[in-house]
Amino acid sequence: MGVPSSPSSAPDSRAQYWREISAALVLKAFGLGLIYLLFFGPRDGMEPSAAAMFRHLMSPASVDTSGTIHD
């Protein structure tokens, strides 16, 4: 004795599940592609060089002494 079900509703429910699963997979693929582009996509800025990094670290704007005043 099984659970009675109408044969006409079974294919519709299976198709609905496959549509939902495929929609979820498409959204997941889109989201992963977006994350990939945000982290590994093309950059507009320059690649840092040793000279540029030295200038940045030694510039007066990067030194903040306002909170480190001692007697």
DSSP file (Angstrom, degrees, kcal/mol; ACC not computed):
  #  RESIDUE AA STRUCTURE BP1 BP2  ACC     N-H-->O    O-->H-N    N-H-->O    O-->H-N    TCO  KAPPA ALPHA  PHI   PSI    X-CA   Y-CA   Z-CA
    1    1 A M              0   0    0      0, 0.0     2,-0.2     0, 0.0     0, 0.0   0.000 360.0 360.0 360.0 112.8    0.0    0.0    0.0
    2    2 A G        -     0   0    0      1,-0.1     0, 0.0     3,-0.0     0, 0.0  -0.446 360.0 -79.5-104.5 179.7    1.6    3.2   -1.2
    3    3 A V        -     0   0    0     -2,-0.2     2,-0.2     1,-0.1    -1,-0.1  -0.701  50.9-121.6 -80.9 124.6    0.7    6.8   -1.1
    4    4 A P        +     0   0    0      0, 0.0     2,-0.3     0, 0.0    -1,-0.1  -0.469  39.3 169.4 -70.6 135.4   -1.8    7.5   -3.8
    5    5 A S        -     0   0    0     -2,-0.2    -3,-0.0     0, 0.0     3,-0.0  -0.994  36.8-112.6-142.4 149.3   -0.8   10.2   -6.2
    6    6 A S    >>  -     0   0    0     -2,-0.3     4,-0.9     1,-0.1     3,-0.9  -0.666  20.6-138.1 -82.3 135.6   -2.2   11.3   -9.4
    7    7 A P  T 34 S+     0   0    0      0, 0.0    -1,-0.1     0, 0.0     3,-0.1   0.760  99.2  60.7 -65.2 -24.3    0.0   10.5  -12.4
    8    8 A S  T 3> S+     0   0    0      1,-0.2     4,-0.6     2,-0.1    -2,-0.0   0.787 103.3  48.9 -75.9 -25.5   -0.6   13.9  -14.0
    9    9 A S  H <> S+     0   0    0     -3,-0.9     4,-2.1     1,-0.1    -1,-0.2   0.712  96.3  71.6 -87.5 -19.6    0.8   15.9  -11.1
   10   10 A A  H  X S+     0   0    0     -4,-0.9     4,-2.1     1,-0.2     5,-0.2   0.936  98.4  45.2 -65.0 -48.6    4.1   14.0  -10.8
   11   11 A P  H  > S+     0   0    0      0, 0.0     4,-2.4     0, 0.0    -1,-0.2   0.884 112.9  52.5 -63.8 -34.8    5.7   15.2  -14.0
   12   12 A D  H  X S+     0   0    0     -4,-0.6     4,-2.1     2,-0.2    -2,-0.2   0.909 110.1  46.9 -65.8 -41.0    4.7   18.8  -13.2
   13   13 A S  H  X S+     0   0    0     -4,-2.1     4,-2.2     2,-0.2    -1,-0.2   0.881 112.3  50.5 -70.0 -35.9    6.2   18.7   -9.8
   14   14 A R  H  X S+     0   0    0     -4,-2.1     4,-2.3     2,-0.2    -2,-0.2   0.918 110.9  48.9 -65.4 -42.2    9.4   17.2  -11.1
   15   15 A A  H  X S+     0   0    0     -4,-2.4     4,-2.2     1,-0.2    -2,-0.2   0.884 109.9  52.3 -64.0 -38.0    9.7   19.9  -13.8
   16   16 A Q  H  X S+     0   0    0     -4,-2.1     4,-2.3     2,-0.2    -1,-0.2   0.920 109.5  48.9 -65.2 -42.7    9.1   22.5  -11.1
   17   17 A Y  H  X S+     0   0    0     -4,-2.2     4,-2.7     1,-0.2    -2,-0.2   0.917 111.3  49.5 -62.7 -42.2   11.9   21.1   -9.0
   18   18 A W  H  X S+     0   0    0     -4,-2.3     4,-2.6     1,-0.2    -1,-0.2   0.873 110.1  51.1 -65.9 -36.1   14.3   21.0  -11.9
   19   19 A R  H  X S+     0   0    0     -4,-2.2     4,-2.2     2,-0.2    -1,-0.2   0.913 112.5  46.4 -64.7 -41.8   13.4   24.6  -12.8
   20   20 A E  H  X S+     0   0    0     -4,-2.3     4,-2.3     2,-0.2    -2,-0.2   0.908 113.9  47.9 -66.9 -41.6   14.1   25.7   -9.2
   21   21 A I  H  X S+     0   0    0     -4,-2.7     4,-2.3     2,-0.2    -2,-0.2   0.927 113.2  47.3 -65.1 -44.6   17.4   23.7   -9.1
   22   22 A S  H  X S+     0   0    0     -4,-2.6     4,-2.3     1,-0.2    -1,-0.2   0.881 111.4  51.3 -66.7 -36.5   18.5   25.1  -12.4
   23   23 A A  H  X S+     0   0    0     -4,-2.2     4,-2.3     2,-0.2    -1,-0.2   0.909 110.6  48.9 -65.0 -41.1   17.6   28.7  -11.3
   24   24 A A  H  X S+     0   0    0     -4,-2.3     4,-2.3     1,-0.2    -2,-0.2   0.900 111.6  49.5 -64.7 -40.0   19.6   28.2   -8.1
   25   25 A L  H  X S+     0   0    0     -4,-2.3     4,-2.4     2,-0.2    -2,-0.2   0.884 110.5  50.0 -66.9 -38.3   22.6   26.9  -10.0
   26   26 A V  H  X S+     0   0    0     -4,-2.3     4,-2.3     2,-0.2    -2,-0.2   0.922 112.1  47.4 -65.6 -43.6   22.5   29.8  -12.5
   27   27 A L  H  X S+     0   0    0     -4,-2.3     4,-2.4     2,-0.2    -2,-0.2   0.890 112.6  49.8 -64.2 -38.7   22.3   32.3   -9.6
   28   28 A K  H  X S+     0   0    0     -4,-2.3     4,-2.5     2,-0.2    -2,-0.2   0.911 111.0  48.6 -66.9 -41.6   25.2   30.6   -7.9
   29   29 A A  H  X S+     0   0    0     -4,-2.4     4,-2.2     2,-0.2    -2,-0.2   0.900 112.0  49.7 -64.5 -40.3   27.3   30.6  -11.0
   30   30 A F  H  X S+     0   0    0     -4,-2.3     4,-2.2     2,-0.2    -2,-0.2   0.920 111.7  48.6 -62.8 -44.6   26.6   34.3  -11.5
   31   31 A G  H  X S+     0   0    0     -4,-2.4     4,-2.4     2,-0.2    -2,-0.2   0.907 111.7  48.5 -63.5 -42.8   27.5   35.1   -7.9
   32   32 A L  H  X S+     0   0    0     -4,-2.5     4,-2.4     1,-0.2    -1,-0.2   0.888 111.1  51.0 -65.3 -38.3   30.8   33.1   -8.2
   33   33 A G  H  X S+     0   0    0     -4,-2.2     4,-2.3     2,-0.2    -2,-0.2   0.895 110.3  49.5 -64.1 -39.8   31.6   34.9  -11.4
   34   34 A L  H  X S+     0   0    0     -4,-2.2     4,-2.2     2,-0.2    -2,-0.2   0.912 111.0  48.9 -65.4 -43.0   31.0   38.2   -9.8
   35   35 A I  H  X S+     0   0    0     -4,-2.4     4,-2.1     2,-0.2     5,-0.3   0.910 110.3  52.3 -62.7 -41.8   33.2   37.3   -6.8
   36   36 A Y  H  X S+     0   0    0     -4,-2.4     4,-3.2     1,-0.2     5,-0.3   0.927 110.5  47.3 -59.7 -45.5   35.9   36.2   -9.2
   37   37 A L  H  X S+     0   0    0     -4,-2.3     4,-1.3     1,-0.2    -1,-0.2   0.877 111.0  51.8 -65.5 -36.6   35.8   39.5  -11.1
   38   38 A L  H  < S+     0   0    0     -4,-2.2    -1,-0.2     2,-0.2    -2,-0.2   0.886 122.4  29.3 -67.5 -37.4   35.9   41.5   -7.9
   39   39 A F  H  < S+     0   0    0     -4,-2.1    -2,-0.2    -5,-0.2    -3,-0.2   0.837 137.4  20.3 -92.4 -35.1   38.9   39.7   -6.6
   40   40 A F  H  < S+     0   0    0     -4,-3.2    -3,-0.2    -5,-0.3    -2,-0.2   0.308  93.2 117.3-120.2   7.8   40.9   38.7   -9.7
   41   41 A G  S  < S-     0   0    0     -4,-1.3    -4,-0.1    -5,-0.3     2,-0.1  -0.037  77.8 -64.7 -71.4 177.5   39.5   41.0  -12.4
   42   42 A P        -     0   0    0      0, 0.0     2,-0.4     0, 0.0    -1,-0.2  -0.354  51.7-140.6 -66.1 142.6   41.5   43.5  -14.3
   43   43 A R        -     0   0    0     -3,-0.1    -3,-0.0     1,-0.1     0, 0.0  -0.807  12.0-157.7-106.0 146.1   42.9   46.3  -12.3
   44   44 A D        +     0   0    0     -2,-0.4    -1,-0.1     2,-0.1     2,-0.0   0.671  69.0  84.5 -91.4 -20.1   43.1   50.0  -13.4
   45   45 A G  S    S-     0   0    0      1,-0.1     2,-0.2     3,-0.0    -2,-0.1  -0.180  85.0 -93.6 -82.3 174.1   45.9   51.0  -11.0
   46   46 A M        -     0   0    0      1,-0.1    -1,-0.1     3,-0.0    -2,-0.1  -0.468  38.8-106.2 -81.7 155.2   49.6   50.6  -11.4
   47   47 A E        -     0   0    0     -2,-0.2     2,-0.1     1,-0.1    -1,-0.1  -0.664  44.4-108.8 -76.0 135.9   51.6   47.7  -10.1
   48   48 A P        -     0   0    0      0, 0.0     2,-0.2     0, 0.0    -1,-0.1  -0.441  35.3-162.5 -70.6 139.2   53.5   48.8   -7.0
   49   49 A S     >  -     0   0    0     -2,-0.1     4,-2.3     1,-0.1     5,-0.2  -0.703  32.9-107.5-112.0 168.9   57.3   49.1   -7.3
   50   50 A A  H  > S+     0   0    0     -2,-0.2     4,-2.3     1,-0.2     5,-0.1   0.899 120.0  49.5 -63.7 -40.6   59.9   49.2   -4.6
   51   51 A A  H  > S+     0   0    0      2,-0.2     4,-2.4     1,-0.2    -1,-0.2   0.907 111.8  47.7 -66.4 -41.8   60.5   52.9   -5.2
   52   52 A A  H  > S+     0   0    0      2,-0.2     4,-2.1     1,-0.2    -1,-0.2   0.889 112.2  49.7 -66.9 -38.2   56.8   53.8   -5.0
   53   53 A M  H  X S+     0   0    0     -4,-2.3     4,-2.5     2,-0.2    -2,-0.2   0.901 110.5  50.3 -66.7 -40.6   56.4   51.7   -1.9
   54   54 A F  H  X S+     0   0    0     -4,-2.3     4,-2.2     2,-0.2    -2,-0.2   0.929 111.0  48.9 -62.5 -45.8   59.4   53.5   -0.2
   55   55 A R  H  X S+     0   0    0     -4,-2.4     4,-0.7     1,-0.2    -1,-0.2   0.893 112.5  49.0 -60.5 -40.2   58.0   56.9   -1.1
   56   56 A H  H >< S+     0   0    0     -4,-2.1     3,-0.6     1,-0.2     6,-0.2   0.924 113.4  44.9 -66.8 -44.4   54.6   56.0    0.3
   57   57 A L  H 3< S+     0   0    0     -4,-2.5    -1,-0.2     1,-0.2    -2,-0.2   0.821 117.5  44.2 -71.2 -30.3   56.0   54.6    3.5
   58   58 A M  H 3< S+     0   0    0     -4,-2.2    -1,-0.2    -5,-0.2    -2,-0.2   0.430  86.3 113.5 -94.7   0.7   58.3   57.6    4.1
   59   59 A S  S X< S-     0   0    0     -4,-0.7     3,-1.1    -3,-0.6     4,-0.4  -0.430  73.5-125.2 -72.3 148.2   55.9   60.3    3.2
   60   60 A P  G >  S+     0   0    0      0, 0.0     3,-1.0     0, 0.0    -1,-0.1   0.771 106.0  66.1 -65.0 -25.2   54.9   62.7    6.0
   61   61 A A  G 3  S+     0   0    0      1,-0.2    -4,-0.1     3,-0.1    -5,-0.1   0.773  96.7  54.7 -69.1 -24.4   51.2   62.0    5.4
   62   62 A S  G <  S+     0   0    0     -3,-1.1     2,-0.6    -6,-0.2    -1,-0.2   0.593  90.6  86.2 -85.9  -8.9   51.6   58.3    6.5
   63   63 A V    <   -     0   0    0     -3,-1.0     2,-0.6    -4,-0.4    -5,-0.0  -0.827  57.9-172.8 -95.0 120.4   53.1   59.3    9.8
   64   64 A D        +     0   0    0     -2,-0.6     3,-0.2     1,-0.1    -3,-0.1  -0.908  18.4 158.7-116.0 103.5   50.4   59.9   12.5
   65   65 A T    >   +     0   0    0     -2,-0.6     3,-0.8     1,-0.1    -1,-0.1   0.305  47.4  98.8-104.8   8.5   51.9   61.3   15.7
   66   66 A S  T 3  S+     0   0    0      1,-0.2     3,-0.4     2,-0.1    -1,-0.1   0.831  90.3  38.4 -68.3 -30.6   48.8   62.9   17.1
   67   67 A G  T 3  S+     0   0    0     -3,-0.2    -1,-0.2     1,-0.2    -2,-0.1   0.409 108.5  64.1 -98.9   3.2   48.0   59.9   19.4
   68   68 A T    <   +     0   0    0     -3,-0.8     2,-0.5     2,-0.1    -1,-0.2  -0.128  61.3 140.7-120.4  37.8   51.6   59.1   20.5
   69   69 A I        -     0   0    0     -3,-0.4     2,-0.3     2,-0.0    -3,-0.0  -0.705  27.7-178.5 -83.2 125.3   52.7   62.2   22.4
   70   70 A H              0   0    0     -2,-0.5    -2,-0.1     1,-0.0     0, 0.0  -0.801 360.0 360.0-119.9 162.5   54.8   61.3   25.4
   71   71 A D              0   0    0     -2,-0.3    -2,-0.0     0, 0.0    -1,-0.0   0.454 360.0 360.0 -70.6 360.0   56.5   63.3   28.2
